[in-house]
């Protein structure tokens, strides 16, 4: 692909905003931090922006604390990483900062090839690679951008995050070659993983809470779907130290007979969010999420409902869509 338009925007800008959506994950933060390191080597000033606090489980990534919530009022261009869906900027949309973004050149770097796109983008680079980090590496090599070790570490983190350790079906031989190049460039994977594991240690009070959550897990659709609901009081109490949903998501997903797990969060303003994780062979997470205005990957996706619909009604609709998709998969398998 020709990246000349992207390159010109970067060359012409002195100050570049690197913007993540309101659902930061290992790919978006890793990509943002890698891009910050690359652009700094190119002599550019950068500002990292995400409209919500960086989740605790991502704070093992060196530089997370440089991410600010407010878009500055003086910059030349912006790069949006790991999203091409405007609905994921819920907290930023309508702000003065987002209006400033729209008046400047906007580059979108993403790998969600089925997303609807960003209407105000100047150039969108959207390629079917396993992670945005892999796309940034590809662009950097093509344009001869510098790749300092700290950038390579963040690119490796990005790729490992979205590929679930190079195990998803979106992982390609090129993904492995990219990881090999990054390790050859000086990335110490054991060091990065040790930092992640250290941060993943849980506060003692979370252990009995996890037990309570496991007692509340519900198995639906003949045991194919595991769900948990997190009320506002628990979100408020536990989120500062750990994401409650992720405390039990793997346990739910790794139960015999379960094809996918969904964690719902119910906020005090009526908002409901859903995090979806699927087991191998049942990659329908993105289809469920997109049906409800969200997005993501086949094996990891999410959505939010803001119109005050009750959690009971949302679950009924999600279960119906999930059953439809699972039945479709089963029909295809039978025909084969």
Helices and strands as residue ranges (DSSP letters): H 4-12, E 15-19, H 26-41, E 45-49, G 56-58, G 64-66, E 77-81, G 86-88, H 96-102, E 105-110, E 123-126, H 132-143, H 149-162, H 173-184, H 189-200, H 204-216, E 218-220, E 225-230, H 232-238, H 244-253, E 260-266, E 272-278, H 285-291, E 295-296, E 300-305, H 311-335
